Amino acid sequence: MAFRSYVFAAGSALALAAGSAWAKDSVTIALQLEPPHLDPTSAAAQAIDSVVYSNIFEGLTRFMGDGSVVPGLAESWEISEDGTVYTFRLRAGVTFHDGSAMDAEDVKFSLDRARADDSTNAQKTLFEGISSVEAVDPHTVKVTLDAPNGGFLFNLAWGDAVIVASESIEDIKTAPVGTGAYTFQEWVQGDRISLARNPEYWGEQPALASATFKFISDPTAAFAAMMAEDIDAFDNFPAPENLPQFAADPRFQVLVGSTEGETILSINNKQPPFDDLRVRQAVAHAIDRQAIIDGAMFGYGTPIGSHFAPHNPAYTDLTGNSAHDPEQAKALLAEAGLAEGFETTLHLPPPSYARRGGEIVAAQLAAVGIKAEIINVEWAQWLETVFRGKNFGLSIVSHTEPMDIGIYARPDYYFQYDSKAFQELMAKLNATTDPDARTALLQKAQEMISADYVNGYLFQLAKLGVAKAGLQGLWENAPTAAIDLTAISWAE
């Protein structure tokens, strides 16, 4: 990657050289959202994984930047002929940051905790098929499933499936202790989180000795901080209108890729009048996706017609099911007995796609008679009111978990879609290992939720990053919410 060099007066050269040497083994990366806490196994907030995934915490398997799943704390595994027993061989010599050994008992504790009746894991369904976890010996774990699950190794790569220790679990939210290449150092609430290289890491030592995650929520402040070079990179830059300016400046590089973030207009399927299919269909036809992409994201984003990423080989384009048609939307409302329209709420969390997109969506809904009261909320409020409380009409959020269409099989999930047919389809998918058969089932799943107009499907969130020109190893795409520090270094 190109970067510029400068010649300075001798009086300042020494000081600059010292600063440059410091910069070569440290990095400051800005995020728009601050995590509510640092336990990836007990919350749905993407910001947690952005900081801790692969840096502090690791799982038996893990995602790489290209979306592949590779061995993590498990160096290998064997699968029984019937597909129900996975025997994992753990890496030797792995320790937690407090110096204690990571062994089979920790894996058993982590998986049993995630699937327990009182588990608060946001993706508890990933573990529901586990019937038992046995620590065979310190380096061998046997996991028995109720039925074959073609996506089990994929599931174990999620941030929700990382391995934790019972000895340090009490303080995990504020002082996380994992096995990763970086140790937690400090959290200054509202400002930053600092990590340091773990000298006892089992794997290859990363290039960076330290890293700081800086929280900058305001798009204008984000632009100013990047231009002033107060930060080295901004992951998911919140002001896409500024990207051309960065692209034209040789001090910076702009990284444009894809994410697993299906951005949707979430609909509370059990709250009247949204419990009527015709009303949900009217909402879908009231929406002009491209206008939202252009107005809120300055053209960055790919329209979607179901909860599935366009870059996935199993994707099928269903945007035609919910084409922008205000007159059809009005007719559907009239058919549902709502010719005069109705009022509802539109809860918007902090990200720019939600706040900016929400203004456009509200205007589009108003044009067909649906008056949506905009309620701006912080993430903690969104999690409490919308995600857990289900006290909302509409909301806008990007679901950044990898290939997570299975959430529609959970009737208690926040948008409360309850379809026995879809649940049976997902059960069949989990029991299927043949790739072609899985693709056909995934396409059927997309078609089913599109036809049921469960949510308003808007666009696939683009990954828009800005970084100094000399920084390399940043993920261009985001197969999961993560900023993998182990891959980052400065160009010589």
C-alpha distance (Angstrom), angle and dihedral (degrees) to the residues before:
residue distance angle dihedral
M1 . . .
A2 3.76 . .
F3 3.75 121.7 .
R4 3.78 133.9 170.2
S5 3.79 127.0 -114.0
Y6 3.79 124.8 -155.6
V7 3.78 137.9 -158.9
F8 3.81 115.6 -135.5
A9 3.74 136.1 -174.7
A10 3.78 112.3 -84.3
G11 3.79 92.3 -113.3
S12 3.79 92.8 66.5
A13 3.78 100.2 30.9
L14 3.80 96.2 86.7
A15 3.79 94.1 50.4
L16 3.78 91.3 47.7
A17 3.76 92.2 48.4
A18 3.78 90.1 53.9
G19 3.78 90.7 50.2
S20 3.79 91.5 47.3
A21 3.79 91.6 51.5
W22 3.79 89.5 51.5
A23 3.78 91.2 50.5
K24 3.81 92.2 54.3
D25 3.79 93.6 71.9
S26 3.80 102.4 30.7
V27 3.76 136.2 56.4
T28 3.80 139.0 -167.3
I29 3.79 114.0 -151.4
A30 3.78 121.5 -174.7
L31 3.80 125.6 -142.0
Q32 3.77 127.1 -172.0
L33 3.79 93.8 -141.7
E34 3.79 128.4 54.4
P35 3.82 115.3 -144.8
P36 3.82 115.9 -110.2
H37 3.82 86.1 -135.8
L38 3.81 137.4 -27.9
D39 3.82 104.1 -102.9
P40 3.84 107.8 107.2
T41 3.80 90.3 -173.4
S42 3.80 96.7 65.1
A43 3.82 109.2 40.5
A44 3.79 141.3 48.1
A45 3.82 96.5 -136.7
Q46 3.82 113.0 127.4
A47 3.81 90.8 -152.6
I48 3.82 90.7 70.3
D49 3.81 94.1 59.6
S50 3.81 90.6 42.5
V51 3.80 88.0 66.3
V52 3.81 105.3 30.7
Y53 3.83 108.2 28.5
S54 3.83 110.0 113.0
N55 3.80 88.8 -15.8
I56 3.82 102.0 73.1
F57 3.81 102.8 -1.0
E58 3.80 131.4 41.1
G59 3.78 134.9 -174.0
L60 3.78 134.7 -150.5
T61 3.80 87.1 -92.0
R62 3.79 130.4 16.0
F63 3.79 143.4 -161.5
M64 3.77 121.8 -110.7
G65 3.79 124.6 -151.1
D66 3.81 91.9 -95.2
G67 3.82 91.5 55.5
S68 3.79 95.7 -105.1
V69 3.81 120.4 138.1
V70 3.81 114.9 -129.4
P71 3.81 136.2 171.9
G72 3.79 115.8 -73.2
L73 3.79 122.5 169.1
A74 3.79 86.7 -13.2
E75 3.79 108.3 72.1
S76 3.81 92.4 -167.6
W77 3.80 143.5 -10.9
E78 3.76 143.0 -161.9
I79 3.81 125.7 -142.7
S80 3.80 122.1 -151.6
E81 3.80 119.2 -119.0
D82 3.81 91.7 -106.1
G83 3.82 91.2 50.4
T84 3.79 95.5 -122.7
V85 3.83 103.1 102.0
Y86 3.81 123.3 63.2
T87 3.80 116.8 -172.9
F88 3.80 110.7 -164.2
R89 3.79 123.8 -161.7
L90 3.81 109.0 -151.6
R91 3.78 124.8 -143.6
A92 3.78 114.1 -100.6
G93 3.78 122.5 -122.3
V94 3.80 97.6 25.7
T95 3.79 115.5 147.4
F96 3.76 135.0 -176.9
H97 3.78 118.5 -117.9
D98 3.82 90.3 -98.5
G99 3.81 89.7 60.7
S100 3.81 97.6 -105.3
A101 3.79 118.9 131.7
M102 3.80 120.4 -102.7
D103 3.78 108.6 -134.9
A104 3.78 144.3 151.3
E105 3.80 92.8 -72.9
D106 3.81 89.6 61.0
V107 3.80 90.7 51.8
K108 3.80 90.5 49.5
F109 3.82 90.8 48.0
S110 3.81 92.3 49.7
L111 3.80 97.0 47.8
D112 3.81 93.9 41.6
R113 3.81 90.2 49.1
A114 3.81 91.6 49.9
R115 3.82 93.4 52.0
A116 3.81 98.8 37.5
D117 3.80 120.5 122.4
D118 3.80 90.8 -111.9
S119 3.81 94.3 43.7
T120 3.80 116.1 138.5
N121 3.80 92.5 -163.8
A122 3.81 108.4 139.9
Q123 3.83 90.0 -141.9
K124 3.79 98.4 40.9
T125 3.80 90.6 145.0
L126 3.80 89.2 70.4
F127 3.80 87.7 72.4
E128 3.81 102.3 36.3
G129 3.80 92.9 97.8
I130 3.81 92.2 60.5
S131 3.80 111.7 104.1
S132 3.82 97.1 177.8
V133 3.80 144.0 -2.7
E134 3.79 118.0 -154.3
A135 3.81 128.2 -170.9
V136 3.81 98.4 -144.5
D137 3.81 93.4 -180.0
P138 3.84 133.1 -25.5
H139 3.81 92.0 -75.2
T140 3.80 102.4 31.4
V141 3.81 128.4 74.4
K142 3.79 125.7 -178.0
V143 3.82 116.6 -157.4
T144 3.79 116.8 -169.8
L145 3.81 120.3 -161.6
D146 3.80 129.0 -155.9
A147 3.80 88.8 -129.3
P148 3.81 137.7 -4.1
N149 3.81 113.5 -71.5
G150 3.77 116.9 -163.8
G151 3.80 91.2 -164.7
F152 3.81 99.6 47.5
L153 3.82 98.0 110.6
F154 3.81 88.4 45.5
N155 3.81 90.0 51.8
L156 3.79 91.7 52.1
A157 3.82 90.1 57.5
W158 3.82 92.5 64.5
G159 3.78 118.5 106.8
D160 3.79 87.6 -119.2
A161 3.83 88.7 66.5
V162 3.80 100.6 54.9
I163 3.79 119.8 134.2
V164 3.81 117.1 -105.5
A165 3.81 133.7 175.2
S166 3.79 126.3 -117.8
E167 3.82 89.9 -137.6
S168 3.82 93.8 63.0
I169 3.80 101.7 28.9
E170 3.81 94.9 100.9
D171 3.81 92.9 67.5
I172 3.80 98.4 32.4
K173 3.81 94.8 116.0
T174 3.80 95.2 59.2
A175 3.81 104.9 17.4
P176 3.81 107.4 29.7
V177 3.81 119.0 -164.7
G178 3.78 116.2 -164.0
T179 3.80 140.9 147.1
G180 3.81 98.0 -106.5
A181 3.78 133.4 122.3
Y182 3.82 91.6 -97.2
T183 3.78 133.0 53.5
F184 3.78 126.0 -146.1
Q185 3.79 112.6 -106.7
E186 3.80 112.3 166.9
W187 3.78 143.3 -11.4
V188 3.79 117.2 -158.6
Q189 3.78 101.0 -170.0
G190 3.78 113.0 -123.1
D191 3.79 92.8 11.5
R192 3.80 121.4 50.1
I193 3.81 152.0 -25.7
S194 3.81 119.7 -139.5
L195 3.81 127.6 -154.3
A196 3.81 131.7 -174.7
R197 3.78 132.0 -155.6
N198 3.81 113.5 -91.6
P199 3.83 107.3 -127.5
E200 3.81 90.5 -164.3
Y201 3.80 95.5 53.9
W202 3.80 113.4 142.5
G203 3.80 93.9 -138.6
E204 3.78 135.3 52.2
Q205 3.78 113.4 -45.9
P206 3.82 111.4 -108.4
A207 3.81 121.1 -121.6
L208 3.80 94.9 -120.9
A209 3.80 118.0 78.1
S210 3.79 93.6 -164.4
A211 3.77 142.4 4.4
T212 3.77 136.1 -162.9
F213 3.79 125.6 -157.7
K214 3.81 108.6 -152.5
F215 3.80 120.7 -162.3
I216 3.81 116.6 -138.9
S217 3.79 113.3 164.2
D218 3.81 100.8 174.2
P219 3.85 115.4 82.4
T220 3.82 92.2 -146.2
A221 3.80 91.3 52.3
A222 3.80 89.4 46.6
F223 3.78 90.9 56.2
A224 3.82 92.5 47.0
A225 3.81 93.8 48.6
M226 3.79 92.9 49.6
M227 3.79 94.7 46.0
A228 3.80 90.7 48.8
E229 3.83 88.5 50.0
D230 3.79 90.3 -126.9
I231 3.80 85.8 136.9
D232 3.80 130.2 38.1
A233 3.79 98.8 -142.3
F234 3.77 141.8 -1.0
D235 3.78 115.9 -146.5
N236 3.81 113.3 -147.5
F237 3.80 93.1 3.9
P238 3.83 107.3 -139.9
A239 3.82 99.2 -145.5
P240 3.83 108.3 61.6
E241 3.81 90.5 173.4
N242 3.82 88.0 72.0
L243 3.80 96.5 53.8
P244 3.84 96.0 92.5
Q245 3.80 89.1 56.5
F246 3.81 91.5 53.5
A247 3.80 91.7 44.5
A248 3.81 89.9 55.8
D249 3.80 93.0 50.2
P250 3.84 114.2 83.7
R251 3.80 90.5 -150.2
F252 3.81 89.5 72.2
Q253 3.77 144.8 46.9
V254 3.79 125.6 -149.0
L255 3.80 117.8 -145.9
V256 3.79 115.7 -159.7
G257 3.77 117.0 -177.2
S258 3.76 143.0 131.8
T259 3.78 133.3 -83.8
E260 3.78 137.3 -160.9
G261 3.81 86.4 -114.2
E262 3.78 111.6 126.5
T263 3.80 101.8 -168.5
I264 3.78 108.3 -149.2
L265 3.77 141.6 174.9
S266 3.79 94.8 -125.0
I267 3.80 115.0 -142.1
N268 3.79 125.1 -159.6
N269 3.81 97.4 -129.3
K270 3.82 94.3 -166.1
Q271 3.79 97.7 48.3
P272 3.82 114.2 91.4
P273 2.96 128.9 -85.9
F274 3.82 90.6 20.7
D275 3.81 89.8 63.4
D276 3.82 84.4 76.4
L277 3.83 112.7 86.2
R278 3.80 90.7 -146.6
V279 3.80 91.5 58.9
R280 3.79 93.0 50.4
Q281 3.78 88.8 47.4
A282 3.81 89.8 50.9
V283 3.80 90.0 52.6
A284 3.81 90.3 51.5
H285 3.81 93.0 51.2
A286 3.80 91.9 46.9
I287 3.80 90.4 61.8
D288 3.80 123.1 90.7
R289 3.80 102.8 -160.4
Q290 3.78 96.9 -170.5
A291 3.80 91.8 52.0
I292 3.81 88.7 54.5
I293 3.82 92.5 47.6
D294 3.79 91.7 47.9
G295 3.80 96.4 41.7
A296 3.79 101.5 39.6
M297 3.81 102.2 25.7
F298 3.83 101.4 28.0
G299 3.78 90.8 -121.5
Y300 3.81 98.1 -46.2
G301 3.79 111.2 127.8
T302 3.81 140.8 61.1
P303 3.84 120.7 -113.8
I304 3.81 114.3 -117.1
G305 3.79 132.5 -166.6
S306 3.79 98.4 -165.5
H307 3.81 139.3 20.0
F308 3.79 97.2 -77.9
A309 3.80 136.8 100.7
P310 3.83 116.1 -109.4
H311 3.82 91.0 -140.4
N312 3.82 91.5 61.1
P313 3.83 112.7 100.5
A314 3.83 90.1 -131.2
Y315 3.83 93.3 56.5
T316 3.78 119.2 125.8
D317 3.81 121.9 -168.3
L318 3.81 108.7 -119.4
T319 3.80 99.2 158.4
G320 3.81 88.8 115.8
N321 3.82 90.3 69.3
S322 3.78 90.2 68.3
A323 3.78 105.3 29.4
H324 3.80 117.2 164.5
D325 3.81 105.1 -87.7
P326 3.84 114.8 148.8
E327 3.78 93.6 -179.6
Q328 3.78 92.0 54.7
A329 3.81 88.7 47.6
K330 3.83 90.6 54.4
A331 3.80 91.1 47.5
L332 3.80 91.6 51.4
L333 3.81 91.2 50.1
A334 3.79 90.3 50.5
E335 3.80 90.2 49.4
A336 3.80 88.1 53.0
G337 3.81 91.0 52.5
L338 3.79 94.3 -102.7
A339 3.79 102.2 108.1
E340 3.81 89.6 141.1
G341 3.78 91.6 50.6
F342 3.80 126.2 -127.8
E343 3.80 142.9 -116.4
T344 3.78 127.9 -107.4
T345 3.80 141.6 154.4
L346 3.80 129.9 -97.2
H347 3.82 112.0 -159.0
L348 3.80 112.2 -160.1
P349 3.83 122.7 -166.8
P350 3.84 120.0 -152.5
P351 3.84 104.8 -87.9
S352 3.79 115.8 109.4
Y353 3.81 92.7 -122.4
A354 3.82 88.3 60.3
R355 3.81 100.9 40.4
R356 3.81 95.6 41.0
G357 3.78 94.6 36.4
G358 3.79 91.5 47.0
E359 3.79 92.6 61.6
I360 3.80 90.1 54.1
V361 3.81 93.8 44.4
A362 3.82 91.6 49.9
A363 3.82 90.5 53.5
Q364 3.80 91.7 48.0
L365 3.80 91.8 50.0
A366 3.80 91.5 47.1
A367 3.80 89.2 56.0
V368 3.82 89.5 65.9
G369 3.81 96.2 40.4
I370 3.81 102.2 -91.0
K371 3.80 110.5 126.6
A372 3.81 108.6 -159.0
E373 3.79 116.0 -168.7
I374 3.80 107.8 -142.8
I375 3.80 113.1 -132.9
N376 3.81 113.6 -175.8
V377 3.80 111.0 -152.7
E378 3.79 136.3 177.4
W379 3.80 117.8 -120.3
A380 3.79 94.4 -98.9
Q381 3.80 89.4 53.8
W382 3.80 91.8 45.9
L383 3.80 91.7 51.9
E384 3.81 91.5 47.9
T385 3.81 99.6 41.4
V386 3.80 104.5 30.4
F387 3.80 109.1 20.0
R388 3.79 99.9 37.6
G389 3.81 103.0 16.0
K390 3.83 96.7 42.2
N391 3.82 85.7 -150.1
F392 3.79 99.7 143.8
G393 3.78 143.9 85.3
L394 3.79 101.9 -148.7
S395 3.80 135.8 -1.4
I396 3.80 138.6 170.9
V397 3.79 120.9 -131.7
S398 3.79 140.3 146.9
H399 3.80 113.5 -124.6
T400 3.79 100.5 -146.7
E401 3.80 99.1 176.7
P402 3.83 112.5 116.5
M403 3.81 116.4 -95.1
D404 3.79 92.4 -23.2
I405 3.80 102.5 165.0
G406 3.81 85.8 125.1
I407 3.82 90.0 79.5
Y408 3.82 86.8 79.3
A409 3.81 87.8 68.8
R410 3.81 89.6 64.5
P411 3.83 109.9 86.7
D412 3.81 90.6 -170.4
Y413 3.82 92.3 55.9
Y414 3.78 112.4 117.4
F415 3.82 98.0 -95.8
Q416 3.83 88.4 48.8
Y417 3.80 102.6 -140.4
D418 3.79 108.9 171.7
S419 3.80 113.8 -172.1
K420 3.79 119.3 152.9
A421 3.81 89.5 -165.2
F422 3.80 91.6 56.2
Q423 3.79 92.2 45.3
E424 3.81 90.1 53.1
L425 3.80 90.0 48.2
M426 3.80 91.2 53.9
A427 3.80 91.2 48.0
K428 3.80 88.6 53.4
L429 3.81 90.6 48.4
N430 3.80 91.8 52.3
A431 3.79 90.4 52.2
T432 3.82 92.9 49.3
T433 3.80 122.3 90.0
D434 3.83 102.0 168.8
P435 3.84 106.8 104.4
D436 3.81 96.1 -141.9
A437 3.79 92.5 47.6
R438 3.81 90.5 48.9
T439 3.81 90.5 51.6
A440 3.80 91.3 52.7
L441 3.81 91.3 49.7
L442 3.81 92.5 47.6
Q443 3.79 90.4 51.7
K444 3.81 90.2 49.9
A445 3.80 89.0 50.8
Q446 3.79 91.2 52.8
E447 3.79 90.9 50.0
M448 3.80 92.9 48.9
I449 3.81 97.7 54.1
S450 3.79 90.9 41.0
A451 3.80 90.9 54.0
D452 3.81 90.8 46.9
Y453 3.83 90.6 50.6
V454 3.79 88.9 -138.8
N455 3.79 91.5 167.5
G456 3.76 138.7 -2.7
Y457 3.81 104.2 -95.0
L458 3.80 108.9 -147.3
F459 3.81 117.1 165.6
Q460 3.78 146.6 -40.5
L461 3.78 107.4 -99.8
A462 3.79 113.9 -117.2
K463 3.79 119.5 -136.3
L464 3.79 105.4 -123.0
G465 3.77 114.4 -176.3
V466 3.80 133.7 171.2
A467 3.79 123.4 -163.1
K468 3.76 141.7 161.4
A469 3.78 111.4 -85.6
G470 3.81 95.1 -112.2
L471 3.79 96.5 54.7
Q472 3.79 114.2 101.0
G473 3.80 137.5 178.6
L474 3.80 98.2 47.6
W475 3.79 113.4 144.1
E476 3.80 110.2 -105.3
N477 3.79 91.5 -164.8
A478 3.79 127.1 35.7
P479 3.83 112.9 -136.6
T480 3.80 84.7 170.1
A481 3.79 135.0 3.0
A482 3.79 101.5 -81.4
I483 3.78 144.5 121.4
D484 3.79 100.3 -153.5
L485 3.80 104.4 -153.3
T486 3.81 91.9 -176.1
A487 3.80 89.9 72.7
I488 3.83 97.2 47.2
S489 3.78 126.6 97.3
W490 3.80 141.3 146.9
A491 3.80 120.6 -102.5
E492 3.78 113.3 -112.0
